[in-house]
Amino acid sequence: MARLPDPASHVHHEDRAEMQRMAAVRTHADGRPQLAAIYVAMFNNPKVARAVGELGERLRFQGLLPDDLRETTILRYSARRRADYEWAHHVRPATQAGLTAAQIEALAGDAVPADTTPAQRAVVQAVDHIAADNEIPAELQDALVEVVGYAGVVEIVALCGLYGLMGYMATAFDIPVEPGLPTPPWRKEDHETR
């Protein structure tokens, strides 16, 4: 395993303060007072942690997308890439954004969930193309532009990029999902088939 050490013992005071600030900003969405393990690990390089954290805050808390479309983007991308960590951390925000348990579960599947709005369906289809390393078809992009504008389409792609980066961090450094967070549906399936 290529785990990173806990940087808490060697970060500078200002980095420790930034860790606390980042945790406070995310408390409502995460439902936990401590900074997520993935960000703690990134503080082995504080400049990277700060940059990734700032991008995450801008996209999650100051972005243009409505909450339901942002969380649909993140969950679908996480499901397509089988990114356990990201999925586990976004079930709660998706619920807060109004997605039902059935919609959240359906986002883990291969089909476009039936119980979604037209805008959510368009986001799911776009994310499926992005996660497959394909371009978004023009007619699909046009449909998204009608709902979220060009800036919203750019934000969807940026979210996929951010959560791709987070997925690489979680995988490369074997960062486990913290206790108490939901198990992704594909992991439940893995346990059931054993």
LINQUIMO-V524910 format. One line per field, one symbol per residue. phi: phi as a letter, one per 20 degrees, with the letter a starting at -180 (. if undefined). burial: b if it has 16 or more other ideal C-beta (glycine too) atoms within 10 Angstrom, else e. A space follows every 10 residues. Layout:
phi = ???
burial = ???
//
This chain:
phi = .dfefffgfc ffgfffffff fffffegffe mcfefggffg ffffcgffgf fffffffffe dcfeffgfff ffgffffgff elegffgged ffffffeofe gfffffffee efgfecfgff fffgfffgff femdffggff fgffgfecmf ffffffffff ffffffffff ffdlefffgn efefgfffff ffee
burial = eeebeebeee beeebeebbe ebbebbeebb eeeebbbbbb bbbeebeebb ebbeebeebb eebebbbbbb bbbbbbbbbb bebbbbbbbb bbbbeebebe eebbebbbee ebbeebeebb ebbbbbbbbb beeeebeeeb bebbeebbee ebbebbeebb ebbbebbebb eebebebeee bbebbebeee eeee
//
